[in-house]
């Protein structure tokens, strides 16, 4: 159950520092301008969830239950057809 960063993200930068597999990437353009979690690499350890001061990181299921499907899609597209690790 991969985690995603929602649009609530304030871009503080705390989450990538605690990720043991370096799967959190900051987008650097107007389309992708928050942090994103690579679902293929994420090990669901939850370190980023605990570190986020504003609770912007949720599981995909939690995000969908809250009506944040667009955030789930954006996260997937960032790595599938967007800049992905190229911005790292």
C-alpha positions in Angstrom: 0.0 0.0 0.0 2.2 2.8 -1.3 2.2 6.2 0.2 1.6 9.4 -1.7 2.2 13.1 -1.0 -1.0 15.1 -1.3 -1.4 18.7 -2.5 -1.4 19.7 1.1 2.4 19.4 0.9 4.1 22.6 2.0 7.4 21.6 0.4 9.3 21.7 3.7 11.7 19.0 2.5 11.7 16.8 5.6 10.4 13.7 4.0 13.2 12.8 1.6 15.8 13.1 4.4 14.2 10.2 6.3 13.4 7.9 3.4 15.7 4.8 3.6 15.3 4.0 -0.1 15.5 7.6 -1.5 12.2 7.3 -3.4 10.9 10.8 -2.6 11.6 13.4 -5.2 10.8 17.1 -5.4 9.2 18.3 -8.6 10.8 21.4 -10.0 8.3 22.7 -12.5 4.8 24.3 -12.5 3.0 21.0 -13.3 4.8 19.0 -10.7 5.7 21.3 -7.9 5.5 19.2 -4.7 7.2 16.0 -3.5 6.4 12.7 -5.0 6.9 9.1 -3.9 8.0 6.4 -6.3 5.5 3.6 -5.7 7.8 1.1 -7.4 10.6 1.8 -4.9 8.7 2.7 -1.7 8.9 0.0 1.0 6.0 1.4 3.0 8.1 1.9 6.1 6.1 5.0 7.1 9.1 7.1 8.0 7.9 9.9 5.8 4.5 9.8 7.3 5.8 10.3 10.8 8.2 13.1 9.7 5.6 15.2 7.8 4.5 18.1 10.1 1.2 18.7 8.3 0.1 15.1 7.6 0.3 15.5 3.8 1.5 12.0 3.2 -1.2 9.3 3.1 -1.5 5.7 1.7 -3.2 5.5 -1.7 -6.3 4.0 0.0 -6.5 6.8 2.5 -6.2 9.5 -0.2 -8.9 7.9 -2.3 -11.3 7.7 0.7 -10.7 11.4 1.2 -11.5 12.2 -2.4 -7.9 12.9 -3.3 -7.8 10.6 -6.4 -6.2 13.4 -8.4 -3.2 13.4 -6.0 -2.9 9.7 -6.5 -2.9 10.1 -10.3 -0.5 13.0 -10.2 2.0 10.9 -8.1 1.8 8.0 -10.5 2.1 10.2 -13.6 5.1 12.0 -12.1 7.2 8.8 -12.5 5.3 7.2 -15.5 5.4 10.2 -17.9 6.6 13.2 -16.0 10.1 14.1 -14.9 10.5 11.4 -12.3 14.0 11.0 -11.0 15.3 13.4 -13.6 14.5 16.4 -11.3 16.4 14.8 -8.4 
